[in-house]
Amino acid sequence: MIDEPTAVSAEVEAFWVLARRQARLERLPAYFGPSGLVSLPPPAWSFGATPEQADALADLVAAGTKTATASAADDYAAEGVPLPEPGTLGIVLDGGGHPRALVTTTEVTVVAFDEVDEEHAYAEGEGDRTLATWRERHEAFFRDHDPHGRGFRADLPVVLERFRVLHPKPPRR
């Protein structure tokens, strides 16, 4: 899901300091100085279109159940945002804007909506994890959340992104 990265809050900054240490991102010898990788926090964003969806999906990510996502490729182009690339870091936020996980993108492919397979649907970790449920929910999402008027069609190009959780944070309760 493409979400405009939010301004870095003190909470996100504190999470970044802890997460980069826990994920062992600070491995370069001191004589090289701080690397760009650990100097600046990565973009922070949430999944879904509502705070409730963001909460539920952030819980799945932090638990390690959700290791993939899908977005309409047309939205990236319309917003002038490059597609994610392997190695890209991100901070997943919940519906309240609180950091829940540091993730790294491991794989990105673009396929037609009707070419998404069972393996990807399962990796998204939602519902019963079947392809039928994935297609039903994602078609509804793409129809209901169409900020650029692209319309839904079976051959809609979809960006399939796989990621790995480097540092999860338990939910705030």
ZIWOPE-V30342 format. One record per pair of residues at least 12 apart in sequence whose C-alpha atoms are under 8 Angstrom apart, sorted by the first residue. I is the first residue (numbers start at 1). J is the second residue. If there is no record, write none. Layout:
# ZIWOPE-V30342
i=(I/I)
j=(J/J)
This chain:
# ZIWOPE-V30342
i=(1/1/1/1/1/1/1/2/2/2/3/3/3/4/5/5/5/6/6/6/8/8/11/11/12/12/12/13/15/16/16/19/19/19/20/22/22/23/23/25/25/26/42/42/42/43/43/43/44/44/44/44/44/45/45/45/45/46/46/46/46/46/46/47/47/49/50/51/51/51/52/53/54/54/54/55/55/55/56/57/57/58/58/58/58/58/59/59/59/60/60/61/61/61/62/62/62/62/62/62/63/64/65/65/65/66/66/66/66/67/67/67/67/67/67/67/68/68/68/68/68/68/68/68/69/69/69/69/70/70/70/70/71/71/71/72/72/72/72/72/73/73/73/73/73/74/74/75/75/78/83/84/84/84/85/85/85/85/86/86/86/86/86/87/87/87/88/88/89/89/89/89/90/90/90/91/99/100/100/100/100/101/101/101/101/101/102/102/102/102/103/103/103/103/103/104/104/104/104/105/105/105/105/106/106/106/106/107/107/107/108/108/108/108/109/109/109/110/110/110/110/111/111/111/111/112/112/112/112/112/113/113/113/113/113/113/114/114/114/117/118/118/120/121/139)
j=(46/47/48/69/70/71/72/71/75/76/45/46/47/45/43/44/45/43/44/45/41/44/98/99/44/98/99/41/99/41/102/102/166/167/38/166/167/166/167/37/38/38/89/90/91/89/90/91/90/91/92/93/99/90/91/92/93/58/92/93/94/95/97/92/93/145/95/94/95/96/95/95/93/94/95/94/95/96/94/94/126/92/93/94/100/101/94/100/171/125/126/101/165/168/100/101/165/168/169/170/168/165/123/124/125/123/124/125/126/123/124/125/162/163/164/165/120/123/124/125/160/161/162/163/124/160/161/162/158/159/160/161/158/159/160/142/156/157/158/159/110/156/157/158/159/150/157/147/148/148/159/105/108/161/105/106/107/108/104/105/106/107/108/104/105/106/104/105/102/103/104/105/102/103/104/103/169/168/169/170/171/165/166/167/168/169/165/166/167/168/163/164/165/166/167/163/164/165/166/161/162/163/164/161/162/163/164/161/162/163/159/160/161/162/159/160/161/157/158/159/160/157/158/159/160/154/155/156/157/158/153/154/155/156/157/158/154/155/156/131/130/131/160/134/152)
